[in-house]
Amino acid sequence: MKIGFDNDKYLKMQSSHIRERINQFDNKLYLEFGGKLFDDYHASRVLPGFCPDSKLRLLKELSDMAEIVIVISASDIETNKMRGDLGITYDSDVLRLKDEFEESGLYVGSVVITQYSGQNSADLFKGRLEKLGIKVYLHYVIEGYPSNIPLIVSDEGYGSNDYIETSRPLVVITAPGPGSGKMATCLSQLYHEHKHGIRAGYAKFETFPIWNIPLKHPVNLAYEAATADLNDVNMIDPFHLEAYGETTVNYNRDVEIFPVLSAIFERIYGENPYKSPTDMGVNMAGNCICDDAVCREASCQEIIRRYYHTMDRFLTGDCPKDEVYKIELLMNQAGVTVHDRRVVDAALARAEETDGPAAALELPNGSIVTGKTSKLLGASASLILNALKELAGIDHKVHVISPEAIEPIQKVKTEYLGSKNPRLHIDEVLIALSISASADPVAGLALNQIPKLKGCQAHTSVMLASVDVKLFQKLSIQATSEPKYEKKPIYQ
């Protein structure tokens, strides 16, 4: 993989900049942490060289002065809101996040339930957390939020919220997902700290959009593609342009809310310490791009992948047509088509040749291998097996798994487990390969190539089965599929 981002430089610059921001206030900074704190694979895809756990590593560098507060909305608890990437509810993710942070040596001070108005499910969750020894605070629904500034910044507004007791200079406010109330939690604390005679600060840490690269840079366009379901739009920060004569990029929600934030700051402090939404941010990622061409190409590929994922979701009824239109517009702005993804044409050509589902994968050296559906294997499983053979230098005519070994697995699937599909999926093929490897050195050689699949691109001519989607993810293969069913289902 070509590197376009200097991760070591980023960690040094970012931690230094956050320390500087803390010192601008009374040694107390509430830092709203947007995006994913770990497993940030979007950033690692569009900024090759960015480590998925960079934000976590950054916090570990600041662990001596940082504590974490996890925020969750009572309405999200009530509706059992799910994280699409993990398939777990937001309340379950609060516990997962706490465990992850503490295993990394970070201090989690408390959990805040926001937008609380007596929801029974929120009360039950609060009780569950308290039995685990976790401090829980409640922040309430404020009538007229965020427009009714006199009420919001008063004892009946922010003043009615629980004051979160913190003990360290840097308080990181994070959440399972967007809309949880991170910013409102920060501002409520500023009000309470001011009442305690402390001039605490607020800052925002979002990796995207990157403020100091062009508005239509593919990295920023890829962010819009990633948030198409939220209808986020990148835009020039008009407040920064007016204040400094400098063109910077922000996104619509921060720009739209800035006049409200400015009024809140003025009411708390007597003045607004920031002249623009860009001023509030602390993101240094744009300063650490070391090869712009590499990041541009990686981001264009991400936009194409987002297009395919959106088309698949549209086919299954999980997103509106407007989302598709937005992704198509972004592809046009980036100047790319699906044919710029090399594995697409290779998979479609193989499907046409075999008159059945097929798949293609681009190996690290740029060569492309394909797989087809057979009586024994699905197209994705066949693809992975062929890729491992190619990487190991094994002739494709050689069987690293004997057909006789596959047939008993098929019998278990269909006769004992009730599956209608006898063909092996990726995980089943890899298990069969590992069993063969115990007696066959050639199979062992193929098995040892699995780490080399990380970061490879793949495409299938039909929509993937959910099991294969998960396996591609576990193998760190960036896979897409045509928005087309192998067979039109009535029930999935």
LOTORFI-998732 format. One record per residue (C-alpha): residue in one letter; x, y, z. Coordinates in nm, 3 decimals, padded with zeros to 5 digits, m for minus. Example, Ala and Ser with C-alpha at 12.3 -4.5 7.8 and 13.67 -1.06 7.14 Angstrom:
+------+---------+---------+---------+
! milo !    east !   north !      up !
+------+---------+---------+---------+
!    a !  01.230 ! m00.450 !  00.780 !
!    s !  01.367 ! m00.106 !  00.714 !
+------+---------+---------+---------+
! end
This chain:
+------+---------+---------+---------+
! milo !    east !   north !      up !
+------+---------+---------+---------+
!    m !  00.000 !  00.000 !  00.000 !
!    k !  00.129 !  00.343 ! m00.092 !
!    i !  00.148 !  00.583 !  00.203 !
!    g ! m00.010 !  00.927 !  00.179 !
!    f ! m00.036 !  01.020 !  00.548 !
!    d !  00.233 !  01.061 !  00.816 !
!    n !  00.075 !  00.905 !  01.124 !
!    d !  00.368 !  00.969 !  01.361 !
!    k !  00.371 !  01.338 !  01.270 !
!    y ! m00.003 !  01.348 !  01.322 !
!    l !  00.013 !  01.205 !  01.675 !
!    k !  00.282 !  01.455 !  01.778 !
!    m !  00.111 !  01.758 !  01.622 !
!    q ! m00.235 !  01.665 !  01.745 !
!    s ! m00.140 !  01.600 !  02.107 !
!    s !  00.065 !  01.921 !  02.117 !
!    h ! m00.222 !  02.125 !  01.974 !
!    i ! m00.472 !  01.987 !  02.227 !
!    r ! m00.234 !  02.070 !  02.513 !
!    e ! m00.207 !  02.425 !  02.379 !
!    r ! m00.586 !  02.457 !  02.369 !
!    i ! m00.617 !  02.342 !  02.731 !
!    n ! m00.376 !  02.618 !  02.834 !
!    q ! m00.594 !  02.884 !  02.670 !
!    f ! m00.852 !  02.830 !  02.944 !
!    d ! m00.844 !  02.769 !  03.320 !
!    n ! m00.672 !  02.434 !  03.275 !
!    k ! m01.009 !  02.277 !  03.187 !
!    l ! m01.113 !  02.180 !  02.835 !
!    y ! m01.423 !  01.992 !  02.728 !
!    l ! m01.332 !  01.824 !  02.400 !
!    e ! m01.619 !  01.697 !  02.185 !
!    f ! m01.482 !  01.388 !  02.011 !
!    g ! m01.662 !  01.317 !  01.684 !
!    g ! m01.636 !  01.007 !  01.471 !
!    k ! m01.491 !  00.677 !  01.582 !
!    l ! m01.230 !  00.672 !  01.856 !
!    f ! m01.096 !  00.337 !  01.738 !
!    d ! m01.149 !  00.116 !  01.436 !
!    d ! m01.164 !  00.431 !  01.221 !
!    y ! m01.135 !  00.244 !  00.895 !
!    h ! m01.284 !  00.524 !  00.687 !
!    a ! m00.992 !  00.750 !  00.780 !
!    s ! m00.740 !  00.474 !  00.714 !
!    r ! m00.892 !  00.412 !  00.370 !
!    v ! m00.894 !  00.774 !  00.249 !
!    l ! m00.567 !  00.869 !  00.422 !
!    p ! m00.340 !  00.566 !  00.357 !
!    g ! m00.100 !  00.553 !  00.649 !
!    f ! m00.356 !  00.669 !  00.905 !
!    c ! m00.381 !  00.396 !  01.169 !
!    p ! m00.740 !  00.296 !  01.257 !
!    d ! m00.657 !  00.334 !  01.627 !
!    s ! m00.480 !  00.673 !  01.592 !
!    k ! m00.732 !  00.860 !  01.806 !
!    l ! m00.703 !  00.601 !  02.080 !
!    r ! m00.323 !  00.624 !  02.067 !
!    l ! m00.356 !  01.001 !  02.084 !
!    l ! m00.566 !  00.980 !  02.399 !
!    k ! m00.317 !  00.736 !  02.552 !
!    e ! m00.047 !  00.999 !  02.501 !
!    l ! m00.270 !  01.240 !  02.697 !
!    s ! m00.390 !  00.978 !  02.948 !
!    d ! m00.222 !  01.150 !  03.243 !
!    m ! m00.449 !  01.453 !  03.200 !
!    a ! m00.759 !  01.307 !  03.033 !
!    e ! m01.081 !  01.150 !  03.147 !
!    i ! m01.365 !  01.026 !  02.930 !
!    v ! m01.736 !  01.091 !  02.964 !
!    i ! m01.965 !  00.875 !  02.749 !
!    v ! m02.292 !  01.032 !  02.637 !
!    i ! m02.607 !  00.854 !  02.525 !
!    s ! m02.950 !  00.995 !  02.439 !
!    a ! m03.251 !  00.867 !  02.634 !
!    s ! m03.448 !  00.856 !  02.309 !
!    d ! m03.183 !  00.627 !  02.154 !
!    i ! m03.213 !  00.395 !  02.454 !
!    e ! m03.593 !  00.401 !  02.420 !
!    t ! m03.587 !  00.311 !  02.050 !
!    n ! m03.305 !  00.054 !  02.080 !
!    k ! m03.103 !  00.245 !  01.823 !
!    m ! m02.840 !  00.026 !  01.656 !
!    r ! m02.485 !  00.085 !  01.541 !
!    g ! m02.495 ! m00.020 !  01.177 !
!    d ! m02.128 ! m00.123 !  01.168 !
!    l ! m02.138 ! m00.340 !  01.481 !
!    g ! m02.501 ! m00.452 !  01.490 !
!    i ! m02.540 ! m00.370 !  01.860 !
!    t ! m02.761 ! m00.117 !  02.040 !
!    y ! m02.626 !  00.217 !  02.157 !
!    d ! m02.672 !  00.124 !  02.524 !
!    s ! m02.471 ! m00.196 !  02.474 !
!    d ! m02.206 !  00.007 !  02.296 !
!    v ! m02.170 !  00.235 !  02.599 !
!    l ! m02.055 ! m00.068 !  02.800 !
!    r ! m01.832 ! m00.186 !  02.515 !
!    l ! m01.670 !  00.157 !  02.487 !
!    k ! m01.607 !  00.174 !  02.860 !
!    d ! m01.436 ! m00.166 !  02.856 !
!    e ! m01.227 ! m00.075 !  02.552 !
!    f ! m01.111 !  00.253 !  02.704 !
!    e ! m01.021 !  00.104 !  03.039 !
!    e ! m00.836 ! m00.188 !  02.879 !
!    s ! m00.627 !  00.078 !  02.701 !
!    g ! m00.540 !  00.245 !  03.032 !
!    l ! m00.781 !  00.537 !  02.996 !
!    y ! m00.999 !  00.668 !  03.276 !
!    v ! m01.376 !  00.670 !  03.217 !
!    g ! m01.531 !  00.906 !  03.472 !
!    s ! m01.901 !  00.871 !  03.406 !
!    v ! m02.194 !  00.823 !  03.168 !
!    v ! m02.445 !  01.098 !  03.085 !
!    i ! m02.800 !  01.023 !  02.971 !
!    t ! m02.913 !  01.322 !  02.764 !
!    q ! m03.258 !  01.438 !  02.646 !
!    y ! m03.404 !  01.269 !  02.952 !
!    s ! m03.775 !  01.313 !  03.018 !
!    g ! m03.861 !  01.021 !  03.241 !
!    q ! m03.821 !  00.738 !  02.989 !
!    n ! m03.858 !  00.405 !  03.169 !
!    s ! m03.592 !  00.236 !  02.955 !
!    a ! m03.345 !  00.512 !  03.046 !
!    d ! m03.422 !  00.462 !  03.417 !
!    l ! m03.356 !  00.089 !  03.381 !
!    f ! m03.028 !  00.153 !  03.199 !
!    k ! m02.924 !  00.405 !  03.465 !
!    g ! m02.993 !  00.148 !  03.734 !
!    r ! m02.795 ! m00.115 !  03.548 !
!    l ! m02.493 !  00.116 !  03.518 !
!    e ! m02.506 !  00.218 !  03.883 !
!    k ! m02.510 ! m00.149 !  03.990 !
!    l ! m02.187 ! m00.183 !  03.793 !
!    g ! m02.038 !  00.104 !  03.993 !
!    i ! m02.059 !  00.358 !  03.709 !
!    k ! m02.150 !  00.719 !  03.788 !
!    v ! m02.453 !  00.832 !  03.587 !
!    y ! m02.578 !  01.188 !  03.532 !
!    l ! m02.902 !  01.309 !  03.376 !
!    h ! m02.940 !  01.599 !  03.131 !
!    y ! m03.293 !  01.702 !  03.055 !
!    v ! m03.494 !  01.815 !  02.754 !
!    i ! m03.487 !  02.198 !  02.744 !
!    e ! m03.788 !  02.361 !  02.582 !
!    g ! m03.700 !  02.570 !  02.278 !
!    y ! m03.350 !  02.419 !  02.241 !
!    p ! m03.132 !  02.545 !  02.076 !
!    s ! m03.300 !  02.879 !  01.994 !
!    n ! m03.432 !  02.998 !  02.331 !
!    i ! m03.095 !  03.124 !  02.456 !
!    p ! m03.222 !  03.310 !  02.768 !
!    l ! m03.389 !  02.990 !  02.894 !
!    i ! m03.107 !  02.756 !  02.787 !
!    v ! m02.836 !  02.957 !  02.963 !
!    s ! m03.017 !  02.984 !  03.295 !
!    d ! m03.078 !  02.787 !  03.613 !
!    e ! m03.397 !  02.649 !  03.453 !
!    g ! m03.203 !  02.539 !  03.142 !
!    y ! m02.846 !  02.414 !  03.170 !
!    g ! m02.873 !  02.476 !  03.543 !
!    s ! m03.134 !  02.202 !  03.576 !
!    n ! m02.891 !  01.943 !  03.436 !
!    d ! m02.677 !  01.737 !  03.672 !
!    y ! m02.329 !  01.881 !  03.713 !
!    i ! m02.078 !  01.620 !  03.595 !
!    e ! m01.799 !  01.589 !  03.850 !
!    t ! m01.464 !  01.567 !  03.671 !
!    s ! m01.112 !  01.559 !  03.806 !
!    r ! m00.876 !  01.611 !  03.512 !
!    p ! m00.790 !  01.905 !  03.281 !
!    l ! m00.903 !  01.734 !  02.959 !
!    v ! m01.256 !  01.594 !  02.954 !
!    v ! m01.325 !  01.396 !  02.637 !
!    i ! m01.696 !  01.379 !  02.553 !
!    t ! m01.773 !  01.086 !  02.325 !
!    a ! m02.078 !  00.878 !  02.230 !
!    p ! m02.185 !  00.562 !  02.044 !
!    g ! m02.301 !  00.768 !  01.746 !
!    p ! m02.423 !  01.105 !  01.613 !
!    g ! m02.715 !  01.291 !  01.770 !
!    s ! m02.632 !  01.172 !  02.121 !
!    g ! m02.594 !  01.521 !  02.268 !
!    k ! m02.216 !  01.561 !  02.295 !
!    m ! m02.211 !  01.934 !  02.220 !
!    a ! m02.503 !  02.010 !  02.453 !
!    t ! m02.324 !  01.818 !  02.730 !
!    c ! m02.009 !  02.026 !  02.681 !
!    l ! m02.199 !  02.356 !  02.685 !
!    s ! m02.398 !  02.255 !  02.993 !
!    q ! m02.070 !  02.188 !  03.172 !
!    l ! m01.931 !  02.527 !  03.068 !
!    y ! m02.231 !  02.688 !  03.235 !
!    h ! m02.184 !  02.487 !  03.555 !
!    e ! m01.808 !  02.545 !  03.562 !
!    h ! m01.868 !  02.919 !  03.522 !
!    k ! m02.103 !  02.906 !  03.823 !
!    h ! m01.815 !  02.739 !  04.011 !
!    g ! m01.580 !  03.020 !  03.911 !
!    i ! m01.390 !  02.820 !  03.647 !
!    r ! m01.347 !  02.949 !  03.293 !
!    a ! m01.354 !  02.614 !  03.118 !
!    g ! m01.309 !  02.582 !  02.743 !
!    y ! m01.480 !  02.394 !  02.464 !
!    a ! m01.324 !  02.252 !  02.148 !
!    k ! m01.428 !  02.008 !  01.880 !
!    f ! m01.222 !  01.725 !  01.739 !
!    e ! m01.355 !  01.593 !  01.407 !
!    t ! m01.121 !  01.433 !  01.154 !
!    f ! m01.352 !  01.523 !  00.865 !
!    p ! m01.407 !  01.737 !  00.677 !
!    i ! m01.045 !  01.850 !  00.679 !
!    w ! m01.056 !  02.226 !  00.717 !
!    n ! m00.730 !  02.322 !  00.543 !
!    i ! m00.762 !  02.134 !  00.213 !
!    p ! m00.993 !  02.239 ! m00.075 !
!    l ! m01.369 !  02.203 ! m00.045 !
!    k ! m01.389 !  01.964 ! m00.343 !
!    h ! m01.077 !  01.767 ! m00.256 !
!    p ! m01.161 !  01.395 ! m00.290 !
!    v ! m01.085 !  01.340 !  00.081 !
!    n ! m01.360 !  01.586 !  00.173 !
!    l ! m01.594 !  01.451 ! m00.095 !
!    a ! m01.542 !  01.101 !  00.048 !
!    y ! m01.657 !  01.232 !  00.387 !
!    e ! m01.978 !  01.360 !  00.227 !
!    a ! m02.026 !  01.018 !  00.069 !
!    a ! m01.976 !  00.851 !  00.407 !
!    t ! m02.240 !  01.073 !  00.569 !
!    a ! m02.490 !  01.082 !  00.283 !
!    d ! m02.752 !  00.927 !  00.510 !
!    l ! m02.711 !  01.221 !  00.753 !
!    n ! m02.737 !  01.473 !  00.469 !
!    d ! m02.416 !  01.647 !  00.580 !
!    v ! m02.279 !  01.895 !  00.328 !
!    n ! m01.927 !  02.040 !  00.325 !
!    m ! m01.911 !  02.415 !  00.279 !
!    i ! m01.681 !  02.713 !  00.304 !
!    d ! m01.682 !  02.854 !  00.658 !
!    p ! m01.824 !  03.206 !  00.598 !
!    f ! m01.743 !  03.321 !  00.952 !
!    h ! m01.375 !  03.229 !  00.916 !
!    l ! m01.357 !  03.393 !  00.575 !
!    e ! m01.504 !  03.714 !  00.712 !
!    a ! m01.285 !  03.719 !  01.025 !
!    y ! m00.951 !  03.624 !  00.869 !
!    g ! m00.990 !  03.641 !  00.490 !
!    e ! m00.891 !  03.273 !  00.485 !
!    t ! m01.087 !  03.001 !  00.303 !
!    t ! m01.149 !  02.697 !  00.523 !
!    v ! m01.387 !  02.404 !  00.507 !
!    n ! m01.647 !  02.300 !  00.762 !
!    y ! m01.978 !  02.124 !  00.739 !
!    n ! m02.328 !  02.262 !  00.733 !
!    r ! m02.442 !  02.167 !  01.082 !
!    d ! m02.148 !  02.341 !  01.253 !
!    v ! m02.186 !  02.650 !  01.033 !
!    e ! m02.562 !  02.666 !  01.090 !
!    i ! m02.535 !  02.630 !  01.468 !
!    f ! m02.245 !  02.874 !  01.512 !
!    p ! m02.458 !  03.188 !  01.567 !
!    v ! m02.642 !  03.001 !  01.842 !
!    l ! m02.315 !  02.881 !  01.996 !
!    s ! m02.177 !  03.233 !  01.977 !
!    a ! m02.478 !  03.367 !  02.167 !
!    i ! m02.444 !  03.092 !  02.429 !
!    f ! m02.073 !  03.164 !  02.476 !
!    e ! m02.142 !  03.536 !  02.512 !
!    r ! m02.410 !  03.470 !  02.770 !
!    i ! m02.179 !  03.242 !  02.972 !
!    y ! m01.845 !  03.421 !  02.932 !
!    g ! m01.951 !  03.770 !  02.832 !
!    e ! m01.769 !  03.711 !  02.502 !
!    n ! m01.718 !  03.442 !  02.240 !
!    p ! m01.358 !  03.310 !  02.241 !
!    y ! m01.403 !  03.185 !  01.883 !
!    k ! m01.464 !  03.382 !  01.564 !
!    s ! m01.566 !  03.084 !  01.352 !
!    p ! m01.658 !  02.714 !  01.362 !
!    t ! m01.309 !  02.642 !  01.226 !
!    d ! m01.160 !  02.817 !  01.530 !
!    m ! m01.341 !  02.569 !  01.756 !
!    g ! m01.174 !  02.269 !  01.591 !
!    v ! m00.837 !  02.120 !  01.684 !
!    n ! m00.788 !  01.880 !  01.390 !
!    m ! m00.432 !  01.863 !  01.253 !
!    a ! m00.487 !  01.586 !  00.996 !
!    g ! m00.457 !  01.817 !  00.694 !
!    n ! m00.103 !  01.909 !  00.797 !
!    c !  00.006 !  01.546 !  00.790 !
!    i ! m00.084 !  01.450 !  00.431 !
!    c !  00.255 !  01.362 !  00.286 !
!    d !  00.145 !  01.248 ! m00.061 !
!    d ! m00.162 !  01.428 ! m00.189 !
!    a ! m00.193 !  01.216 ! m00.505 !
!    v ! m00.211 !  00.892 ! m00.302 !
!    c ! m00.483 !  01.034 ! m00.076 !
!    r ! m00.679 !  01.165 ! m00.375 !
!    e ! m00.678 !  00.824 ! m00.546 !
!    a ! m00.767 !  00.642 ! m00.223 !
!    s ! m01.056 !  00.880 ! m00.163 !
!    c ! m01.190 !  00.840 ! m00.517 !
!    q ! m01.192 !  00.464 ! m00.463 !
!    e ! m01.378 !  00.515 ! m00.134 !
!    i ! m01.646 !  00.722 ! m00.310 !
!    i ! m01.700 !  00.438 ! m00.560 !
!    r ! m01.725 !  00.187 ! m00.275 !
!    r ! m01.979 !  00.411 ! m00.099 !
!    y ! m02.178 !  00.426 ! m00.421 !
!    y ! m02.203 !  00.047 ! m00.436 !
!    h ! m02.293 !  00.017 ! m00.067 !
!    t ! m02.565 !  00.280 ! m00.113 !
!    m ! m02.702 !  00.104 ! m00.421 !
!    d ! m02.715 ! m00.225 ! m00.230 !
!    r ! m02.900 ! m00.053 !  00.056 !
!    f ! m03.141 !  00.106 ! m00.189 !
!    l ! m03.216 ! m00.233 ! m00.343 !
!    t ! m03.298 ! m00.377 !  00.000 !
!    g ! m03.513 ! m00.075 !  00.088 !
!    d ! m03.276 !  00.061 !  00.354 !
!    c ! m03.219 !  00.406 !  00.203 !
!    p ! m03.412 !  00.657 ! m00.010 !
!    k ! m03.341 !  00.739 ! m00.373 !
!    d ! m03.215 !  01.085 ! m00.271 !
!    e ! m02.915 !  00.920 ! m00.105 !
!    v ! m02.831 !  00.749 ! m00.433 !
!    y ! m02.858 !  01.079 ! m00.619 !
!    k ! m02.621 !  01.242 ! m00.371 !
!    i ! m02.355 !  00.973 ! m00.415 !
!    e ! m02.388 !  00.995 ! m00.794 !
!    l ! m02.336 !  01.371 ! m00.771 !
!    l ! m02.025 !  01.323 ! m00.558 !
!    m ! m01.886 !  01.073 ! m00.808 !
!    n ! m01.940 !  01.330 ! m01.080 !
!    q ! m01.762 !  01.598 ! m00.875 !
!    a ! m01.471 !  01.363 ! m00.814 !
!    g ! m01.459 !  01.274 ! m01.184 !
!    v ! m01.487 !  00.898 ! m01.134 !
!    t ! m01.710 !  00.615 ! m01.255 !
!    v ! m01.748 !  00.254 ! m01.139 !
!    h ! m01.507 !  00.154 ! m01.416 !
!    d ! m01.227 !  00.330 ! m01.226 !
!    r ! m01.253 !  00.041 ! m00.981 !
!    r ! m01.055 ! m00.226 ! m01.165 !
!    v ! m01.218 ! m00.525 ! m00.998 !
!    v ! m01.564 ! m00.422 ! m01.121 !
!    d ! m01.507 ! m00.491 ! m01.490 !
!    a ! m01.306 ! m00.805 ! m01.408 !
!    a ! m01.590 ! m00.951 ! m01.198 !
!    l ! m01.856 ! m00.864 ! m01.456 !
!    a ! m01.651 ! m01.011 ! m01.740 !
!    r ! m01.603 ! m01.335 ! m01.545 !
!    a ! m01.976 ! m01.350 ! m01.469 !
!    e ! m02.062 ! m01.306 ! m01.836 !
!    e ! m01.809 ! m01.572 ! m01.934 !
!    t ! m01.942 ! m01.830 ! m01.683 !
!    d ! m02.309 ! m01.725 ! m01.699 !
!    g ! m02.327 ! m01.719 ! m01.321 !
!    p ! m02.220 ! m01.522 ! m01.011 !
!    a ! m01.851 ! m01.435 ! m01.011 !
!    a ! m01.601 ! m01.225 ! m00.815 !
!    a ! m01.267 ! m01.051 ! m00.867 !
!    l ! m00.989 ! m00.942 ! m00.630 !
!    e ! m00.690 ! m00.716 ! m00.688 !
!    l ! m00.375 ! m00.847 ! m00.519 !
!    p ! m00.106 ! m00.623 ! m00.365 !
!    n !  00.109 ! m00.650 ! m00.682 !
!    g ! m00.179 ! m00.519 ! m00.897 !
!    s ! m00.271 ! m00.851 ! m01.058 !
!    i ! m00.635 ! m00.960 ! m01.054 !
!    v ! m00.771 ! m01.304 ! m00.974 !
!    t ! m01.130 ! m01.417 ! m01.016 !
!    g ! m01.363 ! m01.679 ! m00.877 !
!    k ! m01.686 ! m01.833 ! m01.001 !
!    t ! m01.977 ! m02.018 ! m00.849 !
!    s ! m01.956 ! m02.397 ! m00.865 !
!    k ! m02.140 ! m02.692 ! m00.715 !
!    l ! m01.895 ! m02.690 ! m00.423 !
!    l ! m01.809 ! m02.325 ! m00.365 !
!    g ! m01.976 ! m01.987 ! m00.378 !
!    a ! m01.809 ! m01.719 ! m00.590 !
!    s ! m01.657 ! m01.539 ! m00.288 !
!    a ! m01.518 ! m01.859 ! m00.137 !
!    s ! m01.375 ! m01.960 ! m00.474 !
!    l ! m01.220 ! m01.614 ! m00.508 !
!    i ! m01.042 ! m01.632 ! m00.172 !
!    l ! m00.910 ! m01.979 ! m00.243 !
!    n ! m00.777 ! m01.871 ! m00.584 !
!    a ! m00.620 ! m01.559 ! m00.433 !
!    l ! m00.438 ! m01.764 ! m00.168 !
!    k ! m00.309 ! m02.002 ! m00.437 !
!    e ! m00.187 ! m01.710 ! m00.647 !
!    l ! m00.009 ! m01.550 ! m00.352 !
!    a !  00.153 ! m01.884 ! m00.262 !
!    g !  00.257 ! m01.957 ! m00.621 !
!    i !  00.047 ! m02.275 ! m00.631 !
!    d ! m00.081 ! m02.395 ! m00.965 !
!    h ! m00.456 ! m02.337 ! m00.984 !
!    k ! m00.511 ! m02.695 ! m01.101 !
!    v ! m00.381 ! m02.823 ! m00.767 !
!    h ! m00.649 ! m02.903 ! m00.507 !
!    v ! m00.548 ! m02.763 ! m00.168 !
!    i ! m00.884 ! m02.888 ! m00.037 !
!    s ! m01.002 ! m03.217 ! m00.182 !
!    p ! m01.362 ! m03.237 ! m00.309 !
!    e ! m01.402 ! m03.537 ! m00.078 !
!    a ! m01.334 ! m03.312 !  00.221 !
!    i ! m01.592 ! m03.056 !  00.109 !
!    e ! m01.879 ! m03.299 !  00.056 !
!    p ! m01.918 ! m03.394 !  00.428 !
!    i ! m01.935 ! m03.025 !  00.517 !
!    q ! m02.210 ! m02.979 !  00.259 !
!    k ! m02.397 ! m03.274 !  00.407 !
!    v ! m02.385 ! m03.122 !  00.756 !
!    k ! m02.507 ! m02.787 !  00.618 !
!    t ! m02.801 ! m02.921 !  00.422 !
!    e ! m02.911 ! m03.240 !  00.599 !
!    y ! m02.838 ! m03.152 !  00.963 !
!    l ! m02.843 ! m02.771 !  00.978 !
!    g ! m03.124 ! m02.715 !  00.728 !
!    s ! m02.939 ! m02.486 !  00.488 !
!    k ! m03.079 ! m02.465 !  00.135 !
!    n ! m02.742 ! m02.359 ! m00.005 !
!    p ! m02.490 ! m02.646 ! m00.015 !
!    r ! m02.205 ! m02.426 ! m00.141 !
!    l ! m01.933 ! m02.331 !  00.106 !
!    h ! m01.892 ! m01.971 !  00.224 !
!    i ! m01.557 ! m01.807 !  00.292 !
!    d ! m01.536 ! m01.910 !  00.658 !
!    e ! m01.618 ! m02.271 !  00.579 !
!    v ! m01.353 ! m02.283 !  00.306 !
!    l ! m01.089 ! m02.141 !  00.540 !
!    i ! m01.177 ! m02.396 !  00.810 !
!    a ! m01.156 ! m02.676 !  00.553 !
!    l ! m00.822 ! m02.537 !  00.432 !
!    s ! m00.685 ! m02.525 !  00.787 !
!    i ! m00.784 ! m02.890 !  00.842 !
!    s ! m00.613 ! m02.988 !  00.515 !
!    a ! m00.303 ! m02.791 !  00.617 !
!    s ! m00.241 ! m03.026 !  00.912 !
!    a ! m00.149 ! m03.303 !  00.665 !
!    d ! m00.070 ! m03.117 !  00.342 !
!    p !  00.223 ! m02.867 !  00.332 !
!    v !  00.085 ! m02.712 !  00.012 !
!    a ! m00.245 ! m02.634 !  00.184 !
!    g ! m00.043 ! m02.490 !  00.474 !
!    l !  00.145 ! m02.265 !  00.232 !
!    a ! m00.185 ! m02.133 !  00.098 !
!    l ! m00.321 ! m02.080 !  00.449 !
!    n ! m00.019 ! m01.871 !  00.547 !
!    q ! m00.100 ! m01.615 !  00.275 !
!    i ! m00.415 ! m01.490 !  00.452 !
!    p ! m00.249 ! m01.178 !  00.606 !
!    k ! m00.152 ! m01.062 !  00.255 !
!    l ! m00.521 ! m01.016 !  00.170 !
!    k ! m00.545 ! m00.718 !  00.404 !
!    g ! m00.635 ! m00.400 !  00.213 !
!    c ! m00.710 ! m00.582 ! m00.114 !
!    q ! m01.002 ! m00.470 ! m00.331 !
!    a ! m01.280 ! m00.712 ! m00.430 !
!    h ! m01.606 ! m00.700 ! m00.623 !
!    t ! m01.884 ! m00.952 ! m00.684 !
!    s ! m02.135 ! m00.964 ! m00.967 !
!    v ! m02.427 ! m01.018 ! m00.727 !
!    m ! m02.504 ! m00.901 ! m00.375 !
!    l ! m02.307 ! m01.078 ! m00.106 !
!    a ! m02.455 ! m01.307 !  00.155 !
!    s ! m02.431 ! m01.150 !  00.501 !
!    v ! m02.185 ! m01.416 !  00.615 !
!    d ! m01.948 ! m01.328 !  00.329 !
!    v ! m01.984 ! m00.955 !  00.399 !
!    k ! m01.864 ! m01.016 !  00.754 !
!    l ! m01.580 ! m01.241 !  00.642 !
!    f ! m01.451 ! m00.988 !  00.391 !
!    q ! m01.453 ! m00.734 !  00.674 !
!    k ! m01.267 ! m00.969 !  00.909 !
!    l ! m01.006 ! m01.029 !  00.639 !
!    s ! m00.980 ! m00.647 !  00.593 !
!    i ! m01.071 ! m00.684 !  00.225 !
!    q ! m01.253 ! m00.380 !  00.085 !
!    a ! m01.538 ! m00.549 ! m00.099 !
!    t ! m01.827 ! m00.418 ! m00.307 !
!    s ! m02.102 ! m00.591 ! m00.499 !
!    e ! m02.340 ! m00.521 ! m00.783 !
!    p ! m02.689 ! m00.417 ! m00.664 !
!    k ! m02.836 ! m00.736 ! m00.800 !
!    y ! m02.983 ! m01.044 ! m00.634 !
!    e ! m02.857 ! m01.386 ! m00.740 !
!    k ! m03.222 ! m01.490 ! m00.712 !
!    k ! m03.503 ! m01.248 ! m00.646 !
!    p ! m03.607 ! m01.315 ! m00.284 !
!    i ! m03.946 ! m01.253 ! m00.129 !
!    y ! m03.815 ! m01.303 !  00.225 !
!    q ! m03.456 ! m01.252 !  00.336 !
+------+---------+---------+---------+
! end
